[in-house]
Amino acid sequence: MVCLLAMKTFLTFIAAGAALLLSSCANSTPQGRIERNPQLFSALSGKDRDLVSRGVIREGMTRDAVFLAWGAPDETSVGRKSGREIEQWTYLGQRPVRTTSMNVGLGFGGWGPYGWGGPWGGWGGWGGPGWGWGPGWGSNVMYVPYAARVVNFRAGRVLDWQAAIRR
């Protein structure tokens, strides 16, 4: 009985987690944002509704249209250009960067039945029974943020935009 109750609780927890994950994925697509904000979508022109549905923006679009197409920006900033206020939305991406580094490890054991230092451990050697020490090469992957997309608005409309090209 207790095992059955624990299993039901576990399955409920897994189902709730899956539902949360799926709902967050749905909100990260233009279709998910459109479904959550039908009033914003219906206020757009027919041309902009078509573009937003495909995740595309154009010069002259409103902030609401860009939000529906690309989502909320990671960063916003304001400034001036030609004497007029500009608002900039930045969307960050992450690029994997592989690094190689030298790692040095220390252990115990080594040559002989106990290594150097007797039966209680001590410094290891280059091999033999137990652990040793020595240099090794390792590979790591770090993810570095970059400005994947940038949109500039003037008077609430897209002035210009840039998107990084994936290679």
PyRosetta script that sets phi, psi and omega in degrees:
from pyrosetta import init, pose_from_sequence

init()
pose = pose_from_sequence("MVCLLAMKTFLTFIAAGAALLLSSCANSTPQGRIERNPQLFSALSGKDRDLVSRGVIREGMTRDAVFLAWGAPDETSVGRKSGREIEQWTYLGQRPVRTTSMNVGLGFGGWGPYGWGGPWGGWGGWGGPGWGWGPGWGSNVMYVPYAARVVNFRAGRVLDWQAAIRR")
pose.set_psi(1, -46.4)
pose.set_omega(1, 179.8)
pose.set_phi(2, -64.3)
pose.set_psi(2, -40.5)
pose.set_omega(2, 179.0)
pose.set_phi(3, -63.9)
pose.set_psi(3, -39.4)
pose.set_omega(3, 179.8)
pose.set_phi(4, -65.1)
pose.set_psi(4, -42.1)
pose.set_omega(4, 177.8)
pose.set_phi(5, -64.5)
pose.set_psi(5, -42.2)
pose.set_omega(5, 178.4)
pose.set_phi(6, -63.9)
pose.set_psi(6, -40.2)
pose.set_omega(6, 179.3)
pose.set_phi(7, -64.9)
pose.set_psi(7, -42.7)
pose.set_omega(7, 178.3)
pose.set_phi(8, -62.6)
pose.set_psi(8, -42.1)
pose.set_omega(8, 178.9)
pose.set_phi(9, -62.9)
pose.set_psi(9, -43.8)
pose.set_omega(9, 178.6)
pose.set_phi(10, -61.4)
pose.set_psi(10, -46.3)
pose.set_omega(10, -179.2)
pose.set_phi(11, -65.3)
pose.set_psi(11, -37.8)
pose.set_omega(11, 176.4)
pose.set_phi(12, -62.9)
pose.set_psi(12, -42.3)
pose.set_omega(12, 178.5)
pose.set_phi(13, -62.1)
pose.set_psi(13, -44.6)
pose.set_omega(13, 178.9)
pose.set_phi(14, -63.6)
pose.set_psi(14, -43.1)
pose.set_omega(14, -179.7)
pose.set_phi(15, -64.9)
pose.set_psi(15, -40.6)
pose.set_omega(15, 178.7)
pose.set_phi(16, -65.1)
pose.set_psi(16, -41.2)
pose.set_omega(16, 178.2)
pose.set_phi(17, -63.8)
pose.set_psi(17, -42.0)
pose.set_omega(17, 179.0)
pose.set_phi(18, -65.1)
pose.set_psi(18, -40.7)
pose.set_omega(18, 178.5)
pose.set_phi(19, -63.4)
pose.set_psi(19, -42.0)
pose.set_omega(19, 178.3)
pose.set_phi(20, -63.4)
pose.set_psi(20, -44.1)
pose.set_omega(20, 178.8)
pose.set_phi(21, -62.0)
pose.set_psi(21, -45.4)
pose.set_omega(21, -179.4)
pose.set_phi(22, -66.2)
pose.set_psi(22, -37.7)
pose.set_omega(22, 179.7)
pose.set_phi(23, -68.6)
pose.set_psi(23, -36.3)
pose.set_omega(23, 178.1)
pose.set_phi(24, -69.6)
pose.set_psi(24, -34.1)
pose.set_omega(24, 176.8)
pose.set_phi(25, -67.6)
pose.set_psi(25, -39.2)
pose.set_omega(25, -179.6)
pose.set_phi(26, -64.9)
pose.set_psi(26, -34.2)
pose.set_omega(26, -179.8)
pose.set_phi(27, -76.3)
pose.set_psi(27, -13.0)
pose.set_omega(27, -179.4)
pose.set_phi(28, -92.6)
pose.set_psi(28, 8.5)
pose.set_omega(28, 177.4)
pose.set_phi(29, -115.9)
pose.set_psi(29, 155.4)
pose.set_omega(29, 176.1)
pose.set_phi(30, -55.1)
pose.set_psi(30, -41.6)
pose.set_omega(30, -178.9)
pose.set_phi(31, -61.8)
pose.set_psi(31, -41.4)
pose.set_omega(31, 178.2)
pose.set_phi(32, -64.2)
pose.set_psi(32, -40.9)
pose.set_omega(32, 178.3)
pose.set_phi(33, -68.9)
pose.set_psi(33, -36.2)
pose.set_omega(33, 177.2)
pose.set_phi(34, -63.7)
pose.set_psi(34, -44.4)
pose.set_omega(34, 179.7)
pose.set_phi(35, -63.3)
pose.set_psi(35, -34.8)
pose.set_omega(35, 179.5)
pose.set_phi(36, -81.0)
pose.set_psi(36, -17.5)
pose.set_omega(36, -177.1)
pose.set_phi(37, -133.3)
pose.set_psi(37, 60.9)
pose.set_omega(37, -176.0)
pose.set_phi(38, -63.7)
pose.set_psi(38, -29.5)
pose.set_omega(38, -179.7)
pose.set_phi(39, -67.6)
pose.set_psi(39, -37.1)
pose.set_omega(39, 176.9)
pose.set_phi(40, -66.4)
pose.set_psi(40, -42.7)
pose.set_omega(40, -177.5)
pose.set_phi(41, -65.9)
pose.set_psi(41, -43.4)
pose.set_omega(41, -177.1)
pose.set_phi(42, -68.3)
pose.set_psi(42, -21.8)
pose.set_omega(42, 179.4)
pose.set_phi(43, -78.3)
pose.set_psi(43, -10.3)
pose.set_omega(43, -178.4)
pose.set_phi(44, -81.0)
pose.set_psi(44, 157.9)
pose.set_omega(44, 174.3)
pose.set_phi(45, -69.0)
pose.set_psi(45, 163.9)
pose.set_omega(45, 178.9)
pose.set_phi(46, -59.3)
pose.set_psi(46, -41.1)
pose.set_omega(46, 179.0)
pose.set_phi(47, -62.7)
pose.set_psi(47, -45.1)
pose.set_omega(47, -179.2)
pose.set_phi(48, -70.2)
pose.set_psi(48, -33.3)
pose.set_omega(48, 175.9)
pose.set_phi(49, -61.2)
pose.set_psi(49, -41.8)
pose.set_omega(49, 178.6)
pose.set_phi(50, -63.6)
pose.set_psi(50, -46.9)
pose.set_omega(50, -179.5)
pose.set_phi(51, -63.6)
pose.set_psi(51, -47.0)
pose.set_omega(51, -178.8)
pose.set_phi(52, -60.1)
pose.set_psi(52, -40.6)
pose.set_omega(52, 179.4)
pose.set_phi(53, -59.2)
pose.set_psi(53, -28.5)
pose.set_omega(53, 179.4)
pose.set_phi(54, -96.7)
pose.set_psi(54, 2.5)
pose.set_omega(54, 179.3)
pose.set_phi(55, 75.6)
pose.set_psi(55, 27.0)
pose.set_omega(55, -177.2)
pose.set_phi(56, -111.6)
pose.set_psi(56, 142.6)
pose.set_omega(56, 175.3)
pose.set_phi(57, -119.7)
pose.set_psi(57, 167.7)
pose.set_omega(57, 179.7)
pose.set_phi(58, -145.3)
pose.set_psi(58, 163.0)
pose.set_omega(58, 173.9)
pose.set_phi(59, -61.7)
pose.set_psi(59, 139.3)
pose.set_omega(59, 179.4)
pose.set_phi(60, 93.4)
pose.set_psi(60, -12.0)
pose.set_omega(60, 177.7)
pose.set_phi(61, -65.8)
pose.set_psi(61, 155.3)
pose.set_omega(61, 177.4)
pose.set_phi(62, -82.1)
pose.set_psi(62, 166.1)
pose.set_omega(62, 175.1)
pose.set_phi(63, -58.5)
pose.set_psi(63, -41.2)
pose.set_omega(63, -179.6)
pose.set_phi(64, -60.4)
pose.set_psi(64, -40.9)
pose.set_omega(64, 179.8)
pose.set_phi(65, -64.9)
pose.set_psi(65, -41.9)
pose.set_omega(65, 178.7)
pose.set_phi(66, -64.8)
pose.set_psi(66, -41.9)
pose.set_omega(66, 177.6)
pose.set_phi(67, -58.3)
pose.set_psi(67, -45.6)
pose.set_omega(67, -179.5)
pose.set_phi(68, -65.4)
pose.set_psi(68, -37.5)
pose.set_omega(68, -177.4)
pose.set_phi(69, -76.5)
pose.set_psi(69, -44.3)
pose.set_omega(69, -171.6)
pose.set_phi(70, -115.0)
pose.set_psi(70, -11.5)
pose.set_omega(70, -179.5)
pose.set_phi(71, 91.9)
pose.set_psi(71, -175.9)
pose.set_omega(71, 179.1)
pose.set_phi(72, -72.9)
pose.set_psi(72, 140.7)
pose.set_omega(72, 179.9)
pose.set_phi(73, -72.9)
pose.set_psi(73, 156.0)
pose.set_omega(73, 174.7)
pose.set_phi(74, -78.3)
pose.set_psi(74, -31.2)
pose.set_omega(74, -180.0)
pose.set_phi(75, -141.4)
pose.set_psi(75, 145.8)
pose.set_omega(75, 172.1)
pose.set_phi(76, -129.6)
pose.set_psi(76, 149.0)
pose.set_omega(76, 176.7)
pose.set_phi(77, -149.8)
pose.set_psi(77, 160.4)
pose.set_omega(77, 177.3)
pose.set_phi(78, -126.4)
pose.set_psi(78, 154.2)
pose.set_omega(78, 178.5)
pose.set_phi(79, -164.8)
pose.set_psi(79, -166.0)
pose.set_omega(79, -179.4)
pose.set_phi(80, -130.0)
pose.set_psi(80, 144.2)
pose.set_omega(80, 175.6)
pose.set_phi(81, -143.6)
pose.set_psi(81, 127.3)
pose.set_omega(81, -178.3)
pose.set_phi(82, 53.1)
pose.set_psi(82, 38.1)
pose.set_omega(82, 176.7)
pose.set_phi(83, 77.7)
pose.set_psi(83, 5.6)
pose.set_omega(83, -179.2)
pose.set_phi(84, -121.6)
pose.set_psi(84, 149.5)
pose.set_omega(84, -178.4)
pose.set_phi(85, -72.6)
pose.set_psi(85, 137.2)
pose.set_omega(85, 177.8)
pose.set_phi(86, -121.9)
pose.set_psi(86, 138.7)
pose.set_omega(86, 172.2)
pose.set_phi(87, -113.3)
pose.set_psi(87, 135.0)
pose.set_omega(87, -178.2)
pose.set_phi(88, -120.3)
pose.set_psi(88, 130.6)
pose.set_omega(88, 173.2)
pose.set_phi(89, -107.6)
pose.set_psi(89, 132.6)
pose.set_omega(89, 178.6)
pose.set_phi(90, -120.2)
pose.set_psi(90, 131.4)
pose.set_omega(90, 177.0)
pose.set_phi(91, -110.3)
pose.set_psi(91, 123.0)
pose.set_omega(91, -177.0)
pose.set_phi(92, -91.4)
pose.set_psi(92, 145.5)
pose.set_omega(92, 170.8)
pose.set_phi(93, -119.6)
pose.set_psi(93, 176.7)
pose.set_omega(93, 177.0)
pose.set_phi(94, -133.3)
pose.set_psi(94, 129.2)
pose.set_omega(94, 178.4)
pose.set_phi(95, -106.2)
pose.set_psi(95, 135.1)
pose.set_omega(95, 174.8)
pose.set_phi(96, -75.6)
pose.set_psi(96, 135.6)
pose.set_omega(96, 176.9)
pose.set_phi(97, -126.4)
pose.set_psi(97, 121.1)
pose.set_omega(97, 179.9)
pose.set_phi(98, -89.9)
pose.set_psi(98, 132.3)
pose.set_omega(98, 177.2)
pose.set_phi(99, -122.7)
pose.set_psi(99, 151.5)
pose.set_omega(99, 176.0)
pose.set_phi(100, -120.9)
pose.set_psi(100, 134.1)
pose.set_omega(100, -179.2)
pose.set_phi(101, -140.8)
pose.set_psi(101, 157.4)
pose.set_omega(101, 177.3)
pose.set_phi(102, -90.1)
pose.set_psi(102, 131.6)
pose.set_omega(102, 178.6)
pose.set_phi(103, -115.8)
pose.set_psi(103, 140.7)
pose.set_omega(103, 176.9)
pose.set_phi(104, -120.9)
pose.set_psi(104, 128.4)
pose.set_omega(104, 179.8)
pose.set_phi(105, -117.4)
pose.set_psi(105, 147.9)
pose.set_omega(105, 175.9)
pose.set_phi(106, -121.5)
pose.set_psi(106, 147.3)
pose.set_omega(106, 179.0)
pose.set_phi(107, -150.3)
pose.set_psi(107, -155.1)
pose.set_omega(107, 178.5)
pose.set_phi(108, -130.5)
pose.set_psi(108, 170.9)
pose.set_omega(108, -176.7)
pose.set_phi(109, 100.0)
pose.set_psi(109, -131.3)
pose.set_omega(109, 176.9)
pose.set_phi(110, 103.0)
pose.set_psi(110, -154.6)
pose.set_omega(110, -177.5)
pose.set_phi(111, -73.2)
pose.set_psi(111, 142.2)
pose.set_omega(111, 178.5)
pose.set_phi(112, 89.6)
pose.set_psi(112, 172.2)
pose.set_omega(112, -175.3)
pose.set_phi(113, -67.9)
pose.set_psi(113, -26.0)
pose.set_omega(113, -177.4)
pose.set_phi(114, -122.0)
pose.set_psi(114, -2.4)
pose.set_omega(114, -175.4)
pose.set_phi(115, 78.2)
pose.set_psi(115, -170.4)
pose.set_omega(115, 178.3)
pose.set_phi(116, -85.6)
pose.set_psi(116, 117.5)
pose.set_omega(116, 178.4)
pose.set_phi(117, 125.1)
pose.set_psi(117, 1.7)
pose.set_omega(117, 174.8)
pose.set_phi(118, 88.0)
pose.set_psi(118, -169.0)
pose.set_omega(118, -172.8)
pose.set_phi(119, -71.0)
pose.set_psi(119, -10.1)
pose.set_omega(119, -177.5)
pose.set_phi(120, -97.3)
pose.set_psi(120, 17.5)
pose.set_omega(120, 179.5)
pose.set_phi(121, 109.5)
pose.set_psi(121, -130.9)
pose.set_omega(121, -175.8)
pose.set_phi(122, 108.8)
pose.set_psi(122, -172.8)
pose.set_omega(122, -178.2)
pose.set_phi(123, -80.6)
pose.set_psi(123, 141.8)
pose.set_omega(123, -177.5)
pose.set_phi(124, -83.0)
pose.set_psi(124, 172.2)
pose.set_omega(124, 177.7)
pose.set_phi(125, -111.7)
pose.set_psi(125, -164.3)
pose.set_omega(125, -179.4)
pose.set_phi(126, -84.2)
pose.set_psi(126, 10.0)
pose.set_omega(126, -179.5)
pose.set_phi(127, 165.9)
pose.set_psi(127, -147.5)
pose.set_omega(127, -178.0)
pose.set_phi(128, 77.9)
pose.set_psi(128, -168.1)
pose.set_omega(128, -179.1)
pose.set_phi(129, -69.4)
pose.set_psi(129, 149.4)
pose.set_omega(129, 178.1)
pose.set_phi(130, 82.4)
pose.set_psi(130, -160.3)
pose.set_omega(130, -177.0)
pose.set_phi(131, -93.0)
pose.set_psi(131, 158.5)
pose.set_omega(131, 178.3)
pose.set_phi(132, -129.5)
pose.set_psi(132, -164.5)
pose.set_omega(132, 176.9)
pose.set_phi(133, -138.5)
pose.set_psi(133, 162.8)
pose.set_omega(133, 178.0)
pose.set_phi(134, 155.3)
pose.set_psi(134, 169.5)
pose.set_omega(134, -178.7)
pose.set_phi(135, -79.7)
pose.set_psi(135, 155.7)
pose.set_omega(135, 174.7)
pose.set_phi(136, -155.0)
pose.set_psi(136, 159.4)
pose.set_omega(136, 178.9)
pose.set_phi(137, -103.2)
pose.set_psi(137, 137.2)
pose.set_omega(137, 178.6)
pose.set_phi(138, -125.6)
pose.set_psi(138, 158.0)
pose.set_omega(138, 178.8)
pose.set_phi(139, -122.8)
pose.set_psi(139, 134.0)
pose.set_omega(139, 179.3)
pose.set_phi(140, -128.5)
pose.set_psi(140, 156.3)
pose.set_omega(140, 173.0)
pose.set_phi(141, -120.0)
pose.set_psi(141, 125.4)
pose.set_omega(141, 174.4)
pose.set_phi(142, -113.9)
pose.set_psi(142, 150.8)
pose.set_omega(142, 176.8)
pose.set_phi(143, -109.8)
pose.set_psi(143, 121.0)
pose.set_omega(143, -174.6)
pose.set_phi(144, -107.1)
pose.set_psi(144, 125.8)
pose.set_omega(144, 179.3)
pose.set_phi(145, -72.5)
pose.set_psi(145, 149.7)
pose.set_omega(145, 176.3)
pose.set_phi(146, -149.3)
pose.set_psi(146, 160.1)
pose.set_omega(146, 178.3)
pose.set_phi(147, -77.3)
pose.set_psi(147, 100.0)
pose.set_omega(147, -177.5)
pose.set_phi(148, -78.5)
pose.set_psi(148, -35.2)
pose.set_omega(148, 179.4)
pose.set_phi(149, -145.9)
pose.set_psi(149, 142.2)
pose.set_omega(149, 178.5)
pose.set_phi(150, -136.4)
pose.set_psi(150, 132.1)
pose.set_omega(150, 177.9)
pose.set_phi(151, -124.5)
pose.set_psi(151, 131.6)
pose.set_omega(151, 175.0)
pose.set_phi(152, -107.9)
pose.set_psi(152, 132.3)
pose.set_omega(152, 178.9)
pose.set_phi(153, -113.7)
pose.set_psi(153, 141.9)
pose.set_omega(153, 169.3)
pose.set_phi(154, -128.6)
pose.set_psi(154, 125.8)
pose.set_omega(154, -178.6)
pose.set_phi(155, 54.7)
pose.set_psi(155, 38.1)
pose.set_omega(155, 174.5)
pose.set_phi(156, 79.6)
pose.set_psi(156, 7.4)
pose.set_omega(156, -179.8)
pose.set_phi(157, -124.8)
pose.set_psi(157, 150.6)
pose.set_omega(157, -179.5)
pose.set_phi(158, -63.8)
pose.set_psi(158, 121.5)
pose.set_omega(158, 175.3)
pose.set_phi(159, -87.8)
pose.set_psi(159, -48.9)
pose.set_omega(159, 176.0)
pose.set_phi(160, -160.2)
pose.set_psi(160, 167.7)
pose.set_omega(160, 180.0)
pose.set_phi(161, -152.3)
pose.set_psi(161, 160.0)
pose.set_omega(161, 176.8)
pose.set_phi(162, -139.0)
pose.set_psi(162, 146.1)
pose.set_omega(162, 174.8)
pose.set_phi(163, -137.1)
pose.set_psi(163, 133.9)
pose.set_omega(163, 178.7)
pose.set_phi(164, -65.7)
pose.set_psi(164, 141.8)
pose.set_omega(164, 178.0)
pose.set_phi(165, -89.6)
pose.set_psi(165, 127.4)
pose.set_omega(165, 178.0)
pose.set_phi(166, -84.1)
pose.set_psi(166, 131.3)
pose.set_omega(166, 179.7)
pose.set_phi(167, -114.4)
pose.dump_pdb("model.pdb")
